[in-house]
Amino acid sequence: MLGRFAPGIRRANGPGQVTGDVRKQYMSRRSHQSQTADVKAGSVLTPARNSAPNATVMKSQVVPRASTGMTALDIFKKCIDRAKSLIRIHSAAHGNKSRPEAYLADAHRASVVLAVSALDAFIRSFLIARIRARLVDDKQALPPTLAQEIKRFLKDDVLLEAARKSDLLDRVELAFRSDFERKSFQGVKSITEALCLIGTENVFHHISLSASVNEDHLKIDVDKYTKRRHIIAHAGDFDMSKNPPPENTITKPYAENCIKTMVLVATEINKI
């Protein structure tokens, strides 16, 4: 029994019953409201075939990692927890020694690599989710950069087939995932260009206003830690401009500030 009725629903054939046509209208309206809420909550709508011939329904699917129910930011935070753990491992390993063993500094180096890589992975997953959401939202025009990329990925024959099978969202997602596998979202330039896909121009200006930080200083820090990540990962954190190459020093505050910067960028981008 439905009890109270939404406006426009009347009783018929006895208490607690509604006419078939009105019930269908009511359920259709509730379904639309549920789909709208899903998109706002970070879910997207993906087409699925109904059992009836030539019928298509929409089902809600969380992107990315739908099976886990975790958002891109949730996964990013898990990675950052690991980076923070590496700093704690360093402290626990040397105890009360005023001069810890030199090799323990590698824990700080590893935390920098992990933090920068976590932001890279976050942006990749975040973009996939937002691209799908923009395609679902038929009230706004697609950002020019996004429309251009979709046309580049999906030619006329593919678009026709997508229309026939009602799987445009899945085809677009697959195309972008494949493209993103060959790209890095590390550093100011790469991140700025990537966010243009969802219509956000000059993302670091947006972040600086939202977080009340200096834009130039933020950009310098992001590129500084990104460059250090590359030196650690590809050159063992040695200064290859000198002969013989000396090892670069790294401190706990440096690693902590790197993590803080990556968290700030990811948190503010997630608000877009």
N, C-alpha and C positions, 0 to 999 in steps of 0.2 A: 504494500500500500504506500502511496506517495504522500499521504497526509496533506500538507499544504501544497498549493499549486502555484506555479509561476504565472504571471499575468498572461491571460489568453488561453489558459487551460481550463476546461470545464468538465464537470462530472457527466458521466453517461452510463446508462445501463446499471445503475446502482452505485452505492457508496464506494469510494476509493478507486473507481475505474475512470479511465479517460478514453476518449475516442482514439482510434488508431492514427489518424492523420495528425491530430494535435500532439500525441505522444511522440511521433517521429520528429515534429518540429521542435519539441522541447529537448529531446535527446540530441538532435543536431546542434542546437544552440549550446547545450552543455559541452558537447564534444569540441566545438569551436573555441569556447572559453578555456577548456583544458589545454588545447594545443597552443593557444596564445600564451598561457602561463608557462608552459614547457619551454618555449623559446626564451622568455624573459629569465627563466631560472637557469639557463645554460644548456638546455636541451635543444634539439632541432628536430624537424620533421623530415622523415625519409619515406618515400613511396613504397608500398607493399601491395602485392596482388591479393585481391579478395577471392574467395572461392567462387563467386559468381562470374560467369564469362564477361570479359571486357570491362570489369569493374575494378576501380582502384581506390584504395583507402590510404589514409596517412597514419603512420605510427610514430610515436615519439622515441627518439634515440639520443642518448647523451654522447657527445663527441668532445674530446677524445676519450678513449678507454671506457666505452659504454658498459662493458661487462663488470668493471670494478666500481662504477658509480663515482669515480674520482675525476675532478676537473683538472685542467692543465696546471692551475695554481696549486691544487692539492699535491700533485706529484712534484712540482717544483719545491714545495716546502719540505717534502720528504728528503729530497736531495740536499737541500740546505741543512737539514738536521744532520746528515752525514758529514757535511763539511765542518759543521760546528763540533761534531764528535772528534774529528781529526785534531782540532785545536786542543780539546780536552785530553786526548791521548798523549799529546806532547807534554802537557803539564803533568799528567799522572806519571809519565815515564821518567822524567828527570827529578821528580819529587822536590826536595828542598835544596838541590844543588844550585849554586849560584851560576855555574857555567855548565849547562847540560852538554852532552855529547853532540858533536856537530851534525851527525846523521839524523838526529831527531828533528832537525829543521825541515826535513823532507815531509813531515806531517803538515807543516804550514804550507809548503809548496803544493801538496796534494789537495789541500782545502781550497786553494786559489783555482786550480785546474777544475775541480768539481763545481765550484760556485759559478764560474764563467760558463761551463758546459751546461749547467742546470738552466741558466737563463736562455741559452741557445735552444735547448729542447722545449722549454716553456713557450717561447715565441712560435716555434714550429707548430706545436699542438694548438696554441691559442688561435693562430691564424686559420687553421683548418676549421675550427669550431665557428669562428666569426664569419668566414666565407660562406659556410652553409647557412648560417643565420641570415646573412644578407640576401642570399638567393631565395629564401623562404619569404622574406619581407617584401611583398609586392607593392607596398606603399611608398617605397623610396627607390630612386634610380640607383643602379649599380655604380660604384666608383669607376671612373674611366679606366684606371689602371687594371682593375679587376676584370672589367668587361673585355679589355684588350687581351689579357692573358687567357681568358676562357676561350675566346675566338682563336687564339694561337694553338691551344691544346685540342680543341674540338672542332674539326672541320665540318662542312655542311652535311656530309653523309652520316657522320657520327651524331650530329645534333638531330637529324631526322630520326635515326634509330632510337635516340634517347626519348624523343617525343612519343614514338610508338610504344616503347616499353615503360614509359614513365619512371625512368631511373636517372634523370639528369643530375640530381644531387650526388648520387653515388659515383657517376662518371667524372664529375668535376672534382670531387674529393680525391678519387684515385689519381687523377692527372696531377693535382697539386702535391699530393704525397710523394709521387714519383719525382716530381721536379725538386721538391724540398730536400730529398735525399742527397742531391748533388750540391746543395747550398749550405752555407754557414750563416747563422744569424748572430754573429759575434762582432762587436764593435759598433760605433755610432753610425757609420755609413750604411752598413748592412741592415741594421735594425730600422733605421729611418726609411730606407727604400722598401723594406718588407711591410711596414705599417701602412704604406700608401695603398696597398691592396684593399684595405678595408676602409679607405677614405680618410685616414688620419695623416695629414701632412705635418711635417716638422714635429714629430712625436716628442722629441726632447724638450722643445719649447712647451708643449702641453704638460709634460711631466713636471717641469720646473715651476710652472704656475700652480699646478695641483698640489705639489709637495712643498711649495715655498722654499725652493733651493735655487742656487745660482746655476743657470743653464750652462754657461761656459765651464764652470768647475765640474759640473756633473759629466759633461762630455769628455773632459780631460781625464777624469777618473775612470770612466768606462773604457776608454781606449788604453789607458795606462795598464789596467788590470788585464785587459784582453791581450795586449802585447806581452805582458809578463806570463800569461798562461801559455802563449805560443813558445816563448823562450824556455819555459820549464818543460813543456811536452816535447819539443823538437830539438832542444839543445842542452837538455839536462840542467838548465839554469846556469850556464856558463856564458861569460862575455866573450863571444867569438870574434870581437873586434880587436882583441889583444892577443899577444903571443908571448908566453903560453896563456891560454884562456883562464882567467880567475873565476872562482865560483861567486855568484852574486849572493849577497846576504839577504835574509828575509827574517822578519820579526812577527811576533804574535799580533801586535796592533795592525800591521800591514795586512795580514790575512783576515783579521776581523773587519777591517774597513772595506776590504774587497767584498766580503759576504754582505755587509750592510748595503753597499752600493748596488749589488745585484738584486737584493731583496727590494730595495726602493724602486728600481726600474720595473721589475716584474709586478709588484703590487699596484703601481700606478697604471701600467699598461692594462692590467686586468680590469680596471675601472672603466675603460673606454667602451 
